[in-house]
Amino acid sequence: MSPTSSFNFRLSAISLLVISALTGCSKAPEAQQRPPAPVSVITLVAGDAPLSKEMVGETAGFRDVDVRSRVNGIFIKKTYTEGQIVQAGQVLFEIDPEPYKAALDQAKGVFSQEVAKLEKARADRDRIAPLYKENAVSRKDFDDANAAYNTAVASNSTAQASLKQAELNLGYTKVIAPISGTTSKLVQSEGSLISASGDSGKLTTISQLDPLYVNFSYSEQDKQELDAAVRSDKVSLNDLKNLSATLKLSDGSIYQHKGKINFSDNRVDPKTGTIRARAIFSNPKGELLPGQFVRVTLDLGVRKNALVVPERAVMQSQADHILFTVDKENKVVPKPVKLGSIVNGKVIIESGVQAGETVIIEGQMKAPPGSTVKPTTASSAPTTSQAASATAASTK
């Protein structure tokens, strides 16, 4: 072999080695298969579940009474502290009494005159009556005496009524609380001219806060659906005359006292398509005030053969609610569902799944649709730290 042929052979061999090395370097290692993600699951079982309905309500005083002046005059004094509790019969305001004292004195004088006239008319009648029997006086004189007496009686009654009215008007210069309750802000200032008619006669408002009303409304559709469920024997209602209610306050806490539904309207409001209703709650400490917005939950009865899942099992997908189920091959299958009422963190599933299906209640975020999972029943589900460790190990 010539030197030139030997060189070309070695060059070809080196080229083949380089190509082989480059080809080996460009080949990626096979990807490791990700282990199934651990999830916590429950098996759907049909059974009776509490049936409730939650709505927005507004608190209102048991009685809200406007305190008004019943006489005209100058407002001279306020005798209570605004916003504080007052008792029925307590004096709250004073109107200038002097004009009414003068009117009372005048009425007393007129009444005294009429009493004197009545006594004289009675004496004249008593004197003439026996004389008339003896024909000592004419019939006209007798009739005149009787007429004068009757006129005096009527005048006396009128004067007595005027005197009573004057006494009442003087008493009305002290404006008292008609009920016990909490007062609102003063409407008129001291020194103002108060009129018994019109808006200027209003001085304040008293609200009785124990008990307290909660007003709310429910839709016509809700009523129709509930009636249909009762007719189909899906629902067993509690006694409608003794329905209980629970309040959730704006901070999420539950009000300690339960209430009772004491009114439901017999007509639908055509403007809103809703039916007005009202519950009454005990409020001994004044924790609730009129005008608060609260959430009212009605204890309606029992939903028969219901499918119930924890609220955390439901996922939101745009306008749909989704439950992640696990099939026989441990594959994740999402299913759109229709939700019912929510009670104590559990929600009733109206449709979309059936009894016997397995539903994921924890671990949905690491179990995309179609993936294989390692289900564990909720009673023996791993703790949060264990699940996190398992997830971390599966990503290595």
C-alpha positions as a printed NumPy array, in Angstrom:
array([[   0.   ,    0.   ,    0.   ],
       [   1.384,    3.381,   -1.005],
       [   1.91 ,    6.104,    1.586],
       [  -0.853,    8.156,    0.01 ],
       [  -3.368,    5.291,    0.214],
       [  -2.391,    4.599,    3.844],
       [  -3.006,    8.264,    4.792],
       [  -6.416,    8.309,    3.132],
       [  -7.435,    5.153,    4.98 ],
       [  -6.472,    6.603,    8.351],
       [  -8.328,    9.857,    7.565],
       [ -11.497,    7.918,    6.695],
       [ -11.301,    5.914,    9.936],
       [ -10.884,    9.063,   12.029],
       [ -13.865,   10.669,   10.295],
       [ -16.016,    7.644,   11.066],
       [ -15.014,    7.791,   14.737],
       [ -15.829,   11.509,   14.974],
       [ -19.214,   11.025,   13.325],
       [ -19.944,    8.119,   15.643],
       [ -19.018,   10.229,   18.679],
       [ -21.129,   13.167,   17.529],
       [ -24.063,   10.892,   16.852],
       [ -23.73 ,    9.379,   20.32 ],
       [ -23.593,   12.821,   21.958],
       [ -26.702,   14.096,   20.155],
       [ -28.874,   11.153,   21.293],
       [ -30.918,   12.245,   24.41 ],
       [ -31.469,    9.839,   27.297],
       [ -34.908,    8.263,   27.555],
       [ -37.353,   10.302,   29.71 ],
       [ -38.321,    8.768,   33.051],
       [ -42.041,    8.009,   33.463],
       [ -43.733,   10.204,   36.105],
       [ -45.273,    8.187,   38.95 ],
       [ -49.035,    8.506,   39.66 ],
       [ -49.901,   11.501,   41.843],
       [ -51.434,   10.675,   45.255],
       [ -54.973,   12.015,   45.683],
       [ -57.615,   11.757,   48.383],
       [ -60.965,   10.367,   47.23 ],
       [ -64.42 ,    9.437,   48.488],
       [ -67.068,    7.132,   47.065],
       [ -70.428,    8.791,   46.471],
       [ -73.198,    7.281,   48.6  ],
       [ -76.832,    8.424,   48.427],
       [ -78.403,    9.41 ,   51.749],
       [ -80.509,   11.996,   53.551],
       [ -78.943,   15.448,   53.846],
       [ -80.06 ,   18.673,   55.535],
       [ -81.855,   20.978,   53.104],
       [ -81.174,   24.66 ,   53.568],
       [ -81.292,   27.893,   51.597],
       [ -79.04 ,   30.895,   52.061],
       [ -80.161,   34.42 ,   51.135],
       [ -79.128,   38.015,   51.739],
       [ -81.141,   39.827,   54.397],
       [ -81.264,   43.198,   56.126],
       [ -81.905,   43.783,   59.804],
       [ -84.698,   46.088,   60.969],
       [ -86.02 ,   47.179,   64.34 ],
       [ -88.907,   45.207,   65.796],
       [ -90.666,   48.535,   66.082],
       [ -89.461,   51.848,   64.642],
       [ -91.476,   54.718,   66.081],
       [ -91.126,   58.388,   65.129],
       [ -91.257,   60.617,   68.204],
       [ -93.292,   63.738,   67.347],
       [ -94.52 ,   66.808,   69.172],
       [ -98.305,   66.941,   69.573],
       [ -98.392,   70.704,   70.137],
       [ -96.871,   73.752,   68.457],
       [ -94.212,   75.727,   70.257],
       [ -90.533,   76.463,   70.851],
       [ -88.321,   73.42 ,   71.507],
       [ -86.497,   74.418,   74.688],
       [ -84.866,   71.293,   76.133],
       [ -83.62 ,   67.764,   75.369],
       [ -83.466,   65.452,   78.397],
       [ -81.736,   62.314,   77.056],
       [ -78.482,   61.286,   75.335],
       [ -78.728,   60.576,   71.62 ],
       [ -78.119,   56.964,   70.653],
       [ -78.809,   55.653,   74.14 ],
       [ -81.538,   53.32 ,   75.381],
       [ -84.639,   55.028,   76.782],
       [ -87.635,   53.588,   78.606],
       [ -91.306,   53.932,   77.705],
       [ -92.774,   56.991,   79.466],
       [ -89.399,   58.72 ,   79.886],
       [ -89.436,   62.481,   79.141],
       [ -87.269,   63.178,   76.098],
       [ -88.101,   66.782,   75.075],
       [ -89.756,   69.864,   76.487],
       [ -91.746,   72.4  ,   74.488],
       [ -92.236,   75.919,   75.937],
       [ -95.2  ,   75.376,   78.345],
       [ -96.049,   79.017,   79.171],
       [ -98.654,   79.609,   76.416],
       [-100.382,   76.381,   77.412],
       [-100.355,   77.294,   81.102],
       [-102.12 ,   80.526,   80.195],
       [-104.624,   78.631,   78.045],
       [-105.284,   76.271,   80.954],
       [-105.911,   79.152,   83.364],
       [-108.342,   80.673,   80.904],
       [-110.151,   77.339,   80.48 ],
       [-110.438,   77.03 ,   84.263],
       [-112.018,   80.482,   84.475],
       [-114.55 ,   79.739,   81.769],
       [-115.393,   76.449,   83.425],
       [-115.994,   78.197,   86.782],
       [-118.367,   80.617,   85.09 ],
       [-120.293,   77.79 ,   83.506],
       [-120.513,   75.964,   86.837],
       [-122.029,   79.065,   88.402],
       [-124.518,   79.449,   85.536],
       [-125.496,   75.817,   85.882],
       [-126.131,   76.173,   89.601],
       [-128.339,   79.257,   89.041],
       [-130.297,   77.521,   86.262],
       [-130.82 ,   74.487,   88.456],
       [-132.058,   76.679,   91.349],
       [-134.476,   78.548,   89.028],
       [-135.876,   75.304,   87.698],
       [-136.254,   73.829,   91.168],
       [-138.135,   76.966,   92.363],
       [-140.56 ,   77.156,   89.461],
       [-141.435,   73.459,   89.259],
       [-143.713,   73.379,   92.395],
       [-145.261,   76.723,   91.464],
       [-146.146,   75.326,   88.039],
       [-147.826,   72.333,   89.668],
       [-150.009,   74.764,   91.646],
       [-150.729,   76.805,   88.498],
       [-148.999,   79.78 ,   90.075],
       [-146.856,   80.355,   86.957],
       [-147.517,   79.922,   83.307],
       [-146.404,   77.031,   81.164],
       [-144.049,   79.378,   79.293],
       [-142.217,   80.323,   82.473],
       [-141.787,   76.671,   83.323],
       [-140.492,   75.83 ,   79.828],
       [-138.085,   78.784,   79.858],
       [-136.617,   77.617,   83.18 ],
       [-136.097,   74.08 ,   81.853],
       [-134.523,   75.388,   78.648],
       [-132.157,   77.626,   80.611],
       [-131.124,   74.671,   82.752],
       [-130.483,   72.405,   79.757],
       [-128.462,   75.151,   78.064],
       [-126.379,   75.569,   81.199],
       [-125.729,   71.823,   81.334],
       [-124.528,   71.828,   77.709],
       [-122.334,   74.896,   78.253],
       [-120.876,   73.296,   81.348],
       [-119.977,   70.149,   79.388],
       [-118.326,   72.258,   76.658],
       [-116.303,   74.204,   79.213],
       [-115.28 ,   70.982,   80.926],
       [-114.074,   69.54 ,   77.615],
       [-112.118,   72.718,   76.853],
       [-110.518,   72.494,   80.287],
       [-109.514,   68.869,   79.668],
       [-108.052,   69.791,   76.254],
       [-106.03 ,   72.592,   77.835],
       [-104.696,   70.184,   80.463],
       [-103.738,   67.695,   77.743],
       [-101.97 ,   70.337,   75.67 ],
       [ -99.959,   71.407,   78.685],
       [ -99.022,   67.787,   79.319],
       [ -97.996,   67.385,   75.67 ],
       [ -95.3  ,   70.033,   76.16 ],
       [ -93.314,   67.194,   77.751],
       [ -92.653,   64.728,   74.899],
       [ -92.28 ,   61.209,   76.284],
       [ -90.924,   57.975,   74.783],
       [ -93.834,   55.878,   73.435],
       [ -91.79 ,   52.644,   73.611],
       [ -88.54 ,   51.424,   75.134],
       [ -85.634,   51.243,   72.71 ],
       [ -82.605,   52.971,   71.24 ],
       [ -82.872,   56.554,   70.038],
       [ -81.49 ,   57.877,   66.788],
       [ -80.024,   61.295,   65.977],
       [ -81.963,   64.399,   67.033],
       [ -83.828,   65.874,   64.047],
       [ -84.573,   69.377,   65.389],
       [ -82.273,   71.719,   67.291],
       [ -83.124,   73.333,   70.581],
       [ -84.713,   76.73 ,   69.999],
       [ -86.523,   75.622,   66.844],
       [ -90.2  ,   76.357,   66.308],
       [ -91.964,   72.992,   66.308],
       [ -95.202,   72.355,   64.465],
       [ -97.521,   69.508,   65.378],
       [ -98.104,   68.824,   61.681],
       [ -95.559,   68.27 ,   58.92 ],
       [ -91.922,   67.214,   59.056],
       [ -90.975,   69.782,   61.691],
       [ -92.954,   67.818,   64.263],
       [ -90.559,   64.848,   64.071],
       [ -87.909,   64.978,   66.787],
       [ -86.225,   61.551,   66.716],
       [ -86.872,   57.852,   66.092],
       [ -86.864,   55.044,   68.645],
       [ -86.061,   51.504,   67.515],
       [ -86.887,   48.463,   69.6  ],
       [ -83.928,   46.139,   69.02 ],
       [ -84.911,   43.125,   71.102],
       [ -86.236,   41.174,   69.372],
       [ -85.003,   42.189,   65.911],
       [ -86.409,   41.558,   62.438],
       [ -84.415,   40.325,   59.436],
       [ -86.124,   41.018,   56.106],
       [ -85.224,   38.969,   53.027],
       [ -86.712,   37.739,   49.749],
       [ -86.673,   34.464,   47.848],
       [ -87.316,   33.994,   44.157],
       [ -90.437,   32.638,   42.551],
       [ -88.263,   29.977,   40.882],
       [ -86.945,   28.784,   44.254],
       [ -90.504,   28.309,   45.484],
       [ -91.534,   26.413,   42.357],
       [ -88.49 ,   24.105,   42.518],
       [ -89.099,   23.383,   46.197],
       [ -92.784,   22.647,   45.594],
       [ -91.85 ,   20.293,   42.737],
       [ -89.305,   18.485,   44.939],
       [ -91.931,   18.016,   47.649],
       [ -94.458,   16.629,   45.152],
       [ -91.882,   14.17 ,   43.781],
       [ -91.008,   13.052,   47.347],
       [ -87.4  ,   14.185,   47.006],
       [ -87.738,   16.527,   49.96 ],
       [ -89.291,   16.244,   53.41 ],
       [ -90.086,   19.729,   54.736],
       [ -90.052,   20.833,   58.353],
       [ -93.131,   22.407,   59.903],
       [ -93.599,   25.597,   57.856],
       [ -95.004,   27.391,   60.917],
       [ -91.787,   26.766,   62.877],
       [ -88.994,   27.127,   60.334],
       [ -85.727,   28.097,   62.005],
       [ -83.097,   30.435,   60.587],
       [ -79.409,   31.102,   61.19 ],
       [ -77.526,   34.364,   60.614],
       [ -74.029,   34.756,   59.203],
       [ -72.57 ,   38.196,   59.906],
       [ -70.374,   40.27 ,   57.596],
       [ -67.183,   38.988,   59.251],
       [ -68.184,   35.369,   58.545],
       [ -69.134,   34.535,   62.126],
       [ -72.409,   32.807,   63.   ],
       [ -74.832,   34.721,   65.226],
       [ -75.331,   32.829,   68.48 ],
       [ -79.147,   33.006,   68.575],
       [ -81.338,   31.122,   66.123],
       [ -84.371,   32.82 ,   64.666],
       [ -87.806,   31.844,   63.45 ],
       [ -89.638,   32.693,   60.239],
       [ -92.748,   34.656,   61.215],
       [ -93.898,   36.088,   57.881],
       [ -93.999,   35.155,   54.2  ],
       [ -95.924,   37.269,   51.723],
       [ -98.814,   35.841,   49.745],
       [ -97.846,   37.567,   46.507],
       [ -94.885,   37.976,   44.161],
       [ -93.377,   41.424,   43.664],
       [ -93.844,   42.025,   39.915],
       [ -90.804,   44.332,   39.78 ],
       [ -88.309,   41.832,   41.168],
       [ -90.007,   38.441,   40.809],
       [ -89.373,   37.734,   44.484],
       [ -91.473,   36.988,   47.545],
       [ -90.86 ,   38.968,   50.722],
       [ -90.305,   37.157,   54.003],
       [ -89.139,   37.955,   57.525],
       [ -87.441,   36.23 ,   60.437],
       [ -87.34 ,   37.314,   64.065],
       [ -84.232,   36.962,   66.254],
       [ -83.524,   37.523,   69.917],
       [ -81.085,   40.403,   70.432],
       [ -80.669,   40.796,   74.214],
       [ -77.214,   42.407,   74.069],
       [ -77.951,   44.703,   71.143],
       [ -75.264,   43.069,   68.986],
       [ -77.364,   43.541,   65.857],
       [ -78.371,   47.002,   64.663],
       [ -80.993,   48.01 ,   62.095],
       [ -79.685,   48.307,   58.538],
       [ -77.041,   45.557,   58.705],
       [ -76.677,   43.227,   55.729],
       [ -76.469,   39.579,   56.794],
       [ -76.816,   36.136,   55.222],
       [ -79.893,   34.194,   56.312],
       [ -79.84 ,   30.394,   56.151],
       [ -83.209,   28.662,   56.379],
       [ -83.453,   25.127,   57.766],
       [ -86.073,   23.794,   55.332],
       [ -85.991,   20.061,   55.99 ],
       [ -84.298,   16.946,   54.595],
       [ -83.215,   16.119,   51.038],
       [ -83.767,   12.411,   50.423],
       [ -81.227,   10.195,   48.574],
       [ -78.845,   13.088,   48.076],
       [ -75.236,   12.933,   46.864],
       [ -73.029,   15.126,   49.043],
       [ -69.369,   16.099,   48.619],
       [ -67.09 ,   18.477,   50.527],
       [ -67.176,   21.958,   49.067],
       [ -63.434,   21.814,   48.354],
       [ -64.   ,   18.964,   45.885],
       [ -65.808,   21.267,   43.441],
       [ -63.633,   23.017,   40.837],
       [ -64.655,   26.052,   38.799],
       [ -64.198,   25.998,   35.002],
       [ -65.477,   29.196,   33.425],
       [ -69.256,   29.001,   33.97 ],
       [ -69.26 ,   25.284,   34.909],
       [ -68.656,   23.431,   38.153],
       [ -66.472,   20.338,   37.802],
       [ -65.889,   17.218,   39.882],
       [ -62.746,   15.19 ,   39.165],
       [ -63.661,   11.491,   39.229],
       [ -61.411,    8.426,   39.054],
       [ -62.389,    5.521,   36.761],
       [ -61.57 ,    1.816,   37.168],
       [ -58.111,    2.331,   35.594],
       [ -57.308,    5.167,   38.026],
       [ -57.612,    7.725,   35.244],
       [ -58.906,   11.219,   36.049],
       [ -62.234,   12.004,   34.368],
       [ -63.679,   15.531,   34.88 ],
       [ -67.477,   15.77 ,   34.981],
       [ -69.61 ,   18.949,   34.909],
       [ -72.157,   18.953,   37.743],
       [ -75.097,   21.027,   38.932],
       [ -74.835,   22.176,   42.546],
       [ -77.559,   22.356,   45.165],
       [ -77.507,   23.93 ,   48.612],
       [ -74.382,   24.15 ,   50.784],
       [ -74.568,   23.107,   54.452],
       [ -71.623,   23.137,   56.875],
       [ -69.01 ,   23.038,   54.119],
       [ -70.727,   20.266,   52.142],
       [ -72.614,   20.715,   48.887],
       [ -75.459,   18.662,   47.419],
       [ -74.872,   17.501,   43.83 ],
       [ -78.079,   17.763,   41.836],
       [ -76.84 ,   16.067,   38.641],
       [ -73.705,   15.069,   36.694],
       [ -72.514,   12.103,   38.797],
       [ -74.067,    8.967,   40.275],
       [ -73.807,    6.985,   43.469],
       [ -70.818,    4.63 ,   43.509],
       [ -68.469,    6.93 ,   41.575],
       [ -65.121,    7.898,   43.062],
       [ -64.507,   11.63 ,   43.471],
       [ -61.246,   13.415,   44.201],
       [ -61.576,   15.774,   47.17 ],
       [ -57.876,   16.707,   47.556],
       [ -55.028,   16.832,   45.063],
       [ -56.931,   17.97 ,   41.962],
       [ -54.207,   20.478,   41.015],
       [ -51.642,   17.721,   40.494],
       [ -54.082,   15.4  ,   38.719],
       [ -54.877,   16.802,   35.235],
       [ -57.654,   15.146,   33.189],
       [ -56.549,   11.849,   31.681],
       [ -53.61 ,   11.356,   34.043],
       [ -53.14 ,    8.307,   36.235],
       [ -53.41 ,    8.845,   39.985],
       [ -52.903,    6.886,   43.15 ],
       [ -56.222,    7.225,   45.038],
       [ -56.441,    6.988,   48.805],
       [ -59.753,    7.028,   50.658],
       [ -60.318,   10.182,   52.673],
       [ -60.396,    8.342,   56.013],
       [ -56.815,    7.128,   55.461],
       [ -55.609,    9.95 ,   53.245],
       [ -51.977,   11.122,   53.71 ],
       [ -51.349,   14.298,   55.618],
       [ -50.514,   17.502,   53.795],
       [ -46.792,   17.102,   54.54 ],
       [ -46.784,   13.496,   53.298],
       [ -48.592,   14.46 ,   50.108],
       [ -46.102,   17.302,   49.531],
       [ -43.167,   14.907,   50.016],
       [ -44.689,   12.435,   47.55 ],
       [ -45.222,   15.189,   44.996],
       [ -41.652,   16.428,   45.388],
       [ -40.295,   12.915,   44.953],
       [ -42.313,   12.387,   41.763],
       [ -40.796,   15.498,   40.159],
       [ -37.191,   14.414,   40.691]])
